[in-house]
Amino acid sequence: MNMKEYISQAENDLLHTYNRYQIVLDRGEGVHLYDIEGKEYLDFVAGIAVFSLGYHYPGYDEALKGQIDKLLHTSNYYYNVPAIDAARKIKAASGMDRVFFTNSGAEAIEGALKAARKYAYLKDGTTDHEIIAMEHSFHGRTFGALSVTGNPRYREAFEPMIGNIRFAKLNDFDSVMEQVSDRTCAILLETVQGEGGLTPATEDFLKKVRALCDERDILLILDEIQCGMGRTGYMYAWQQFGVKPDIMTTAKALGGGVPVGAFAMTKHVGANSLVAGDHGTTYGGNPFACAAISKVLDIYESDHIVEHVREVAPYLESRLNELIDKYDFMIEHRGCGLMQGIKCDRPVGDIINRALENGLILINAGADIIRFVPPLIIEKEHIDQMIEILSRACEET
Ligand SMILES: Cc1ncc(COP(=O)(O)O)c(C=O)c1O
């Protein structure tokens, strides 16, 4: 079948929950993807911040294949060495104390919400606690995660959500104070908002929220699913400010392409929240997924991936700023590290489609922001190539 035929087959068989780009991808190599007709694309999406190490990073495939030959899955009723290793490495990378493995980001958020509610329940035996989340946030599509996602468009058709969620404005501490009450058990935010427009939480805001949480024994939950794993030039974005969460969620790049996630908490929350029987998953933490996590974290350390982000990210930012100076419809630069965006005064779909035709994979964040979340291993020459193709796409549209 050719590409057109595959696409028409897919339209017939798959549920239409995505407006897909009209290509069928076949394989990847380094920072490039190839469609089934052999066309090469420079990848500045990385499966939406998943492929931090690009495709077929040396040693990664071998680690996975080695684990396939040994054991793919056991139940969580037994220990397995890859999970023990992966948990230790996540703790070392994050400074958190107790790890629960999941299969996705949304599932990590679900676990974090349950841990927060249980923590509050154990304190006073009541079940009417509230959680404060942020407007324009994105935490996933399952009911709990959707309930704390600050975009009414995603929630509306699926109401009612889980109860007792309030929304405040990111970087507006007064708005948090307006929502906080003696029922608040957790405050949840993305350290850098991804889907909502590549907006980092400010140091001042994070520090004030942390102090409020400390004062009232409220749990601070930081969602590092998109902005974590080195993308901002810090293993976890909160480490830049030294504002440590009580619970942290991580996923996407954690498995280097294998679907994994985790929520991790401090020793104190671990000892005062979920216990045996409270939470579980069949696949989360299986040996195959954890071998992937373990290898990814080894590579980050041995090959200085986070340091590399610090080297190339300023170059990406400066080249994006040149584009913004050149094109009137581009309004401003957003984001940090290798999680950047250009806000435009119009929808960016046409430009992204034109870039795709020219061999560059980009994605939007909202209708009017072009998002750049490339593999963390990109070099300056790839940034130059990306700018050249994007400029061409802008001229053509
Ligand atoms: C910040 C953030 N949290 C949670 C999620 C949900 O993760 P998943 O799609 O793996 O369920 C995403 C996905 O884009 C995200 O960006």
The ligand as an ORCA input file, in Angstrom:
! r2SCAN-3c Opt
* xyz 0 1
  C       2.349     18.344     31.559
  C       1.638     17.090     31.154
  N       1.030     16.338     32.086
  C       0.391     15.205     31.774
  C       0.316     14.766     30.466
  C      -0.391     13.488     30.149
  O       0.526     12.507     29.791
  P       0.069     11.222     28.952
  O      -0.318     11.720     27.585
  O       1.273     10.336     28.932
  O      -1.077     10.617     29.672
  C       0.927     15.512     29.464
  C       0.837     15.090     28.052
  O       1.030     15.844     27.133
  C       1.597     16.713     29.806
  O       2.202     17.466     28.883
*
